[in-house]
């Protein structure tokens, strides 16, 4: 399937074009202890993870609904995430959306409810606490009037709600009727970069309907989308759709080093002794006292064409792919897991 151009974001400070790349069964070089399993036919995006529907017939979309619980984020100050539903933005630059924008400030998760009618700037309408249960909808009301609604049931039992009416031209309404979205997003800056992605954990979308029908109804062409970063690593992964046809989960992998690697608690062993716990994408498991200084053994690093024996902890079966970058180089190695297996690894490089 050809590339889809997705236009959208949360707010004027987060708006830029997004590209969904060709369908793949799973992403390459996923920096995880075990490979992330993606739904068949998943396409990749620079900052979207979730599901996109397009009409299977000639009937345009005039309503979309979705529900989720506002996540409590982990990560550094300034890291962000967003959850939203929308119409349009895939086959057109017009997009109508409503959702929640989360950001870490002074170690706490701050949450804003926003709505946006591209190309106009986003509007913040209220704040809600983490753990709030969100129910959102966008629908055609009458004539040129469309209504965006969001209700939040807070952990304390308080109900907060907001309803916004907007007037859309016939052309705009026709354009946004070409797709529907349920998305977890890494917001982007005005300069086209991405904010640090906060770890939202698993966010479950429910009541995902379009034109009153489930997400995976026969009237829809259904497209799962995973956010994949510039290194090819999955950052936001959608699950398969639930048996009810209108629920799924997005899982955020904010930092490769935050994953639970085999042996992370007890450390790996090498031919020269116990190493530090495996550091994920930041480097190979070094023997004690050795540092990363590629190709410069005199500087304390490992020399080229040196062999190390590594004991693989755990009792799993199969393979694990470890991937780590260094400057403009990106190396990976497949290691068989299980039963304390020892293998010899040799790395060579040239400059």
Secondary structure, 3 states (H helix, E strand, C coil): CCCEEEEECCCHHHCEEEEECCCCCCCCCCCCCCCCCCCCCCEEECCEEEEEEEECCCCCCCEEEEEEECCCCECCCCCEEEEEEEEECCCCCCEEEEEEEEEEECCEEEEEEEEEECCCCCEEEEECCCCCEEEEEEEEEECCEEEEEEEEECCCCCEEEEEEEEECCHHHHHHHCCCEEEEEECCECCCCCECCECECCEEEEEEEEECCEECCCCCEEEEEEEEECCCCCEEEEECCCCCCCCCEEEEECCCHHHCCCCCCCCCCEECCEECCCCCHHHCCCCCCCCCCCCCCHHHCCCCCCEEEEEECCCCCCCEEEEEEEECCEEEEEEEECCCCCEEEEEECCCC
